[in-house]
Amino acid sequence: MFRTLVFISVFFFVSLASFAQDTTAFRYARRINAADMRPYLAVLASDSLEGRETGRAGQKKAASFIAGVFLKEGLQPCVNGGYFQHTSLSARANKGRSFQVNEKYFVFMRDYFYPPGIVDSLFVVNSIVFAGHGILQNGHNDYNGLDAKNSAVLFLEKDPGNKAPENLSKKIRDAKEKGAAVALIITDSLEQIINDFSYRNLVLPTAEMPYAFITREMAKNFFAAGKVRAFEKKIKKCERTGKPCGIAASTEALLSFVKETERLRGENVLGFLPGTDKKDEVLVLTAHYDHLGTHDSLIYYGADDDGSGTTAVLEMAKIFSEAAKEGFRPRRSILFMPVSGEEKGLLGSKYYVNHPVFPLDATVANLNTDMIGRTDEKHDSLGIREYVYIIGSDKLSTTLHSINETANASFTQLELDYTYNRPEDPNRYYYRSDHYNFAKNNIPVIFYFNGSHADYHKPSDTIDKIQFDLLAKRTQLIFLTAWELANREDRIKVDVKNDMPNRKED
């Protein structure tokens, strides 16, 4: 049976002695338990918070709840005498139901995405053409035998061999030359497309016709039930052979391109615990508390994404506060900061690093938690339950990586899975949660993650599926890593080159 090998740092024993001697840290870590964490998530994933979409009533209620917890635990307000950093955000608007296929509606930025440069348009198509990889050059014709006139043309984003697309703009132009009304690009990671666009890491196609990126799951809806299987076989054949393998079908689709944006007012919630002799140095603990809101009268509860991470931050705030009241205040200050706007493109954390309450050069590290309440299919199939994915720990600081591994070896003994930390991993999760905004500013980070699952970004991501004992154990690991970062004599150093551009953007 294959198991992911745990990466062992050459610096593994740097902090082992301090952990072994500091039974105080373990004593407080043991106070983190499932029973105490459940009430937090019961509120965050409740009907009354309506999916916590940034800028909507549910998100405001969630922000007030989090601030109430901080007040109860004695954390200091640090934004003009309050707990809220109001973030004026510009986000793409989804003006109602703008994509309809066979009477089924799809959601902007969940099922599909198009950039703001597209001219406002309304399309009604009655036929769909799947043109494989969408290539028309050097004797390769993915349109062979297909009539694309006045149709919506679907094609795979990647080139044959699962390679990154060489020229998406040409694929779109070729679709137009074949008479298509609109090009729909099937991507395996819509979220990656959105985040890369948000951070200008994505060179978007330039073309003279409207196009949109859609998920593979959405693409299936263009085909009647009896033809979905044939479509899936065509995709597999295209990917396996790289040869033309098109298919056409009748359908009824209405697509409205609306390039409007809307100004959203979200809130980051900041609770501050001052340190002692090193109080000018700050450790930041984050999780995003926003989610997708409601669509078609369905609530997207976001219990795991990221109610679980927000619950972890609230529980750690409580335990660190108890330690401070009992004579074990951390040496460095800790900022507990659940953020909003993550689902809109990491906008809340982006706003904070552009308008920091505490100087970024005094920020020691960021520990970010996004989905730690469940398990994924990979580990379920291996019979491994007590694990967590670690992402980014060694990207900027070898000492941070060592501290996290030592905390785990000394207490929680979870399997640390570094699959998504590999530079070649196609999911690119390192760039897809709030820690990334800190890493861009040369601040060491760790992203804790349980992996994706079947309920990701669906209304079925509900509290009854959360494994609270596992949530508590993963939170203990984050807590112990934070304890060491806040109390060690020397501030961790950035000793790995940061190859990401440092951008300040409003």
Secondary structure, 3 states (H helix, E strand, C coil): CCCCCCCCCCCCCCCHHHHHHCHHHHHHHCCCCHHHHHHHHHHHCCHHHHHHECCCHHHHHHHHHHHHHHHHCCCECCECCECEEEEEEEEECCCCCCEEECCEECCECCCEECCCCCCCEEEEEEEEEECCCCCEECCEECCCCCCCCCCEEEEECCECCCECCCCHHHHHHHHHHCCCCEEEEEECCHHHHHHHHHCCCCCCCCCCCCEEEEEHHHHHHHCCHHHHHHHHHHHHHHHHHCCCCCEEEEEEEEEEECCCEEEEEEEEECEEECCCCEEEEEEEEEEECCECEEECCEEECCHHHHHHHHHHHHHHHHHHHHHHHCCCCCCEEEEEEEECCHHHCCHHHHHHHHCCCCCHHHEEEEEEECCCCCCCHHHHHHCCCCEEEEECCCCCCHHHHHHHHHHHHHHHCCEEECHHHCCCCCCCHHHCCCHHHHHCCCCCEEEEECCCCCCCCCCCCCHHHCCHHHHHHHHHHHHHHHHHHHHCCCCCCCCCCCCCCCCCCC
